[in-house]
Structure formats: structure tokens, C-alpha cells
């Protein structure tokens, strides 16, 4: 699949790819793009499948494996190696897959409040049991309400919501085993106490990556929206080109 992708910045600059969350589009990164542009970066901002201007597919084709392949195709099409990846939630999971499976392609990695998959079948069953107790439909209905405008304008395929949520709940022992194979310097950003993703779990993930560290900002799941200036400054500094707040 060919993803719709906005490309901006210095053609000779270090390539940086920004991967958005479920129910968002590449436009959600506008402030970070503004922060990175003066730093000499070449920034690639795709809409992932089923989002924005990218193609829609069958419901059973909204899998992380296929989203991973979409991003590899993007990297191959533009002949990108040694890229920096920034991903939020769904996009963070895709970024993890690239960094785990093709570590030589990723220089630095920023993961924003991305829930790791359950370690095994027992952990998956426990997660699903907790979801049923809370009312399994409630979180999905809540997300549909949050994504209402994108659904109305056709920028989000509603068929993608359930499969992506289910994909994040599916056990993947190999994902945990591959964390030590990530060679990228990695910044894992937690949304702190306000986020539904436990900080302690993200700390465990960051500790499993040889060059990983955790940054906690009490901002909820959408850190880059809730604290844009702090978020952009931290990410720009981590990417190694100085500190610049969002405008």
C-alpha cells in the first residue's frame, strides 16, 4: 500500500518519520513538524491506512503486521535508512516493530504512551476479563465519540477502530523478547498518572531496551496535545539538534 505522506524540511536533512495514533492523522503532528523544521530535519508525515488521505481496506486488513509493512514500503520508496522514528500509541506500536525487526534502519526512537502487548495468553485473558468487567463496548463507543469529526469527514474508516484495539490487546511474547534487539537510542514517554497506560509498565519496557530511558509527563494519553511546548522541546533535544519549543 502507498500511504499518503507529507514531506517537508531540508532535503539533505536527517530523515524523521512521525507515526500518528488511531483516530488521528498526520496533521496531529503539526506542532512537532514546526519545531523540527528549523533544525535541519527532513520530516515524513504519513497518514496510516484507514486514516486521512490514505486508502481504506477490509476490516481484517487493519493489522499491525500490515501497518508495519506499509511503513517499510514508505522507507524503501524513499530509500531511507538511519531514520529517526516518532510514534504515538498505534503509531508507536508500528515504530516498535520497525525498530525491533530492522534495527539497522532506526537511529533514534521516540515512543509516546504506547501500551505494550500482553506478554502471554494468561496476561491477554486477564486484560480481556478486566475489559469485560468495565463493559467491553464502553471504551470503543467512547473512542467513536472522540473520533466523531474524522468519521464525519471521512478521514477515519470506522472499520479500523475495533481491529486496532484488539491488536493492542493480543499477546505477543516475541515482542517482549525482541526489545533487547533494539539498537536505537530510545525515549519512552509516559503520560503519567493521567494516562490509562501504567507508567510502571512503560518503565519496564524502557529498561528492557539497551539504550532506552523513560520520561514521564503528567499529561494523559495525548502528551503532545496536552503539553505541546514541553513535548516538542524534549523530543527536539532528544533527537540531538537542540531545544526548541512549539510555536
Helices and strands as residue ranges (DSSP letters): E 5-9, E 14-19, G 26-29, H 30-37, E 41-46, G 59-61, H 64-77, E 83-88, H 90-101, G 103-105, E 106-112, H 121-134, H 136-146, H 148-153, H 159-169, H 173-178, G 179-181, E 185-190, G 192-194, H 199-208, E 212-216, H 223-226, H 228-238
